[in-house]
Amino acid sequence: MTVLMRARDGWTQPLAVAAWTAAATPAERALLASLRGPVLDLGCGPGRLVVALGELGIPALGVDASAHAVDQARARGATALRHSVFDPLPGEGRWHSVLLLDGNVGIGGAPVDLLRRVGRLLSGDGRAVVEAAPPGAGSWTGEARLERDDEISGWFPWARVGADDLVRVAAAAGLRLTGWHVAAGRWFARLGRVVA
């Protein structure tokens, strides 16, 4: 099954739906094993990362706006809530790690606003782990939709943040880069709050 994300301005990107529903990869598990719990996975989808964190003995909660995704996550044994990431969430200001992986930095189409929200969820010494597009891929903000065969979603706000732009976007949200984790061609930034 091929699912395509199409932007209003014409660019398209195939989505790896099989990877989205598969178990965490070895590279992802290595990244997850480096995290301090509790972990909040924003846009958790079917809960594959929350399940992997549980298998590693790290307490985690998934959040997703899709009822279908949350049902899948719970069926896998993940603890997950159906909420927008912008809704009030449990443990605000006390999460040691907050995840925005699999392109989820695009949620809401306003990366600065989303990262500002993440900063409010983190504990004082907490870290966000944000997956960026590889260097050179560029950044984009606009509206997109999902297409699969004859099924087409409505337009929704979305964004992509390239690794080249992430430090600037994070700084505008009050976060600072504390390091990169690069594995299997994927770029993960670790971000912490800016200390006044």
C-alpha positions in Angstrom: 0.0 0.0 0.0 1.5 3.3 -1.1 0.5 6.5 0.8 1.6 9.8 -0.6 1.8 13.1 1.2 1.1 15.9 -1.3 1.6 19.6 -0.5 -0.6 22.3 -2.0 2.5 23.7 -3.8 3.0 20.4 -5.6 5.8 18.5 -3.8 5.1 14.9 -2.9 6.6 12.5 -0.5 5.9 8.8 -0.3 5.2 7.7 3.3 6.7 4.5 4.7 3.4 3.1 6.1 5.0 -0.3 6.7 7.7 1.3 8.9 5.1 3.3 10.8 3.3 0.1 11.9 6.5 -2.1 12.3 8.4 -2.7 15.4 11.1 -0.2 16.3 14.3 -0.6 14.3 17.6 -1.5 15.9 18.8 2.2 15.3 15.6 3.5 17.0 16.0 1.1 19.9 19.5 2.3 20.5 18.3 5.9 20.5 15.4 5.0 22.9 17.7 3.1 25.2 19.7 6.4 25.7 16.7 8.3 27.0 15.7 9.1 30.6 12.2 8.3 31.5 9.4 9.1 31.8 9.1 9.7 28.0 6.3 11.4 26.2 5.9 10.3 22.5 4.0 13.1 20.6 2.2 11.8 17.6 2.8 8.2 18.7 0.7 6.7 15.9 0.2 2.9 16.5 2.6 3.0 19.5 5.6 1.2 18.2 8.1 3.4 20.0 6.0 3.4 23.3 6.0 -0.4 23.1 9.8 -0.5 22.5 10.4 1.9 25.5 8.3 -0.4 27.7 10.4 -3.4 26.5 13.5 -1.4 27.6 12.0 -0.8 31.0 11.5 3.0 30.4 8.1 4.4 31.4 6.4 6.1 28.4 3.1 7.6 27.3 2.0 8.1 23.7 -0.3 10.9 22.5 -2.0 11.0 19.2 -5.0 12.9 17.8 -6.2 9.9 15.8 -8.6 7.5 17.5 -7.6 4.8 15.1 -3.9 5.2 15.9 -4.6 5.2 19.7 -6.7 2.1 19.4 -3.8 0.4 17.6 -1.3 1.5 20.2 -3.5 0.2 23.0 -4.0 -3.1 21.2 -0.2 -3.5 21.2 0.0 -2.8 24.9 1.1 0.8 24.8 -0.2 3.4 27.2 -1.7 6.1 24.9 -4.1 9.0 25.0 -6.2 10.6 22.3 -5.4 14.3 22.5 -3.9 17.0 20.4 -0.4 17.8 21.5 -1.7 21.3 22.2 -4.3 20.1 24.7 -3.5 20.0 28.4 -1.5 16.8 29.0 -0.6 14.8 32.1 2.7 15.7 33.8 3.3 19.0 32.1 6.7 20.3 33.0 7.8 16.9 34.4 8.7 14.8 31.3 12.4 13.9 31.2 12.2 13.1 27.5 9.7 14.2 24.8 9.8 12.6 21.3 9.0 14.1 17.9 10.1 11.4 15.6 8.9 10.2 12.1 8.4 13.7 10.8 6.2 14.8 13.7 8.0 18.1 14.1 5.5 19.0 11.3 2.4 18.6 13.5 0.3 21.7 13.2 2.4 23.3 10.5 4.1 25.7 12.9 7.4 24.1 14.2 8.3 27.1 16.4 4.9 26.9 18.2 5.2 23.1 18.5 8.7 23.2 20.0 7.6 26.0 22.3 4.9 23.6 23.5 7.5 20.8 23.9 9.5 23.1 26.1 6.6 23.5 28.5 6.2 19.8 28.7 9.9 19.1 29.6 11.3 19.1 33.1 14.0 21.6 33.8 16.8 19.3 32.8 14.7 17.3 30.3 15.5 16.8 26.6 13.4 16.7 23.5 14.5 14.4 20.7 13.4 15.8 17.4 13.9 14.1 14.1 14.9 16.6 11.3 15.1 16.1 7.6 18.7 15.4 6.5 21.0 18.3 5.7 20.2 19.8 2.3 16.6 18.6 2.3 15.3 22.1 3.2 12.4 23.2 5.3 8.8 23.7 4.3 5.6 25.0 5.9 2.1 24.8 4.3 -0.8 22.5 3.8 -0.7 18.9 2.8 -3.0 15.9 2.3 -2.6 12.1 2.3 -3.5 10.1 -0.8 -3.9 6.4 -1.1 -5.4 5.0 -4.3 -8.8 6.8 -4.6 -8.8 7.9 -0.9 -7.8 11.5 -0.3 -7.7 13.3 3.0 -8.6 16.9 3.6 -5.9 19.5 3.7 -4.1 19.9 7.0 -1.3 22.2 8.2 2.1 20.5 8.1 5.8 21.3 8.0 9.2 19.8 7.4 12.3 21.1 9.2 15.7 20.4 7.8 18.7 19.7 10.0 20.3 22.9 8.6 17.5 25.0 10.0 16.7 23.1 13.3 19.0 25.1 15.6 17.4 28.4 14.4 13.8 27.0 14.8 14.6 25.6 18.2 16.2 28.9 19.4 13.0 30.8 18.3 11.1 28.4 20.6 13.4 28.9 23.6 15.3 25.6 23.1 19.0 24.9 22.5 20.8 22.1 20.7 22.6 19.8 23.1 23.7 17.3 20.5 22.9 15.2 17.4 22.3 11.5 17.1 22.7 10.3 13.5 21.9 6.7 12.7 20.7 4.8 9.6 20.6 8.1 7.6 18.3 9.7 10.1 19.1 12.9 12.0 17.8 13.3 15.6 18.5 16.5 17.5 18.6 16.6 21.3 17.1 19.9 22.6 17.0 21.4 26.1 15.5 24.5 27.5 17.5 27.7 27.3 18.7 28.5 30.8 18.3 32.2 31.6 
